[in-house]
């Protein structure tokens, strides 16, 4: 979906997958502000914090590790205004 969104000019956050079952090594190219969430969103809390520092981010990863082994960190993109739209795809074509 990210590639599709980018192809029509939408801003998409950069994302990184981190294994938190072992010692957490954050990617060097990580961008702040960011959010962190479980890869399987059904297994963890749905409240997100916008992280501005490595310390804050590691605290959230530590908390999420109680629910899952793998997390996704995403660049947080500030929205200037709210706008809603839907994109349909049928047989790999935009509707």
N, C-alpha and C positions, 0 to 999 in steps of 0.2 A: 504493500500500500504506500510505503514511503516513496518509492520510485514513481508511482503514479501521481502522488501529490506534488512531487517536485516537477514532474513533466508539465503540469498545468500552472506552475508558478507559485505554489504555496510554500511558505516557510515550514521546514520540518526540523525538528530537533536532532542534533547528533546524539547517538546512543552508544552505550558501552555495556557489555554483559560482564558481571563480576561473580566469581564463585566465592561465596562467603562460608563454605563448609570448612575451609582452611584459613590460614592467615590471609587477610585481605590486602591485595596489592592494587592500589588505584592506578588507573591509566595515567601516564605522564601528560597526555594531551587533553585531559579532562577540562571542561569549560564550566566556570561558575558564572551565574547561579545555575543550579541544577536541582533535580528531584531524583528520588530513588524509589523503586517499587519492585515487588516480586514479579518474576517472569510469569508465574501462574497467579494472576490477580485474585483468583477465588480462594487462595490459601492465606491471604494476609489482610491486615487492616487497609482501608481505602483512603485514609487521610494522608496527604502529602505535605511535606514541609519544603519550602524553597531554601536550599542550602547555599550559603555564601562562603563557607570555609570547609577545609578538609576535616577538621575536628567535628563539626556538626554533621557532616555527611557520614563519617565513620560511626558516630553514635546511632544514626538511623539504620545503617547497615547492620550494626550489632543487634539492634532491636528486631529487625526483619529476619535475621538469621535464626530466630526462635521459631519462625513459621516456614522458612524455605532455605534452600541451599544456594540458589542462584538469584541474583537481583539484576535489574536493569537500571542504569543511571542515564538520565536524559537531560540534555541542555534545557534550561527553562527559557522559553521565548515569551517575553512580555507582549501582551496584546494592547494595541492602542484603543481599540473599541471592540465591542462584541458584534460579531456577525455570524450568522448561521447559514449553512447551505449544505446540500446533499449532492453527492456525486454517485451516479449509477454506472455500473459496469456490466455489460452483457457480452459474452464471448470475447473477452479481452478488449472491448471497445467502449469508450466513454459514451454515455447516453446524453 
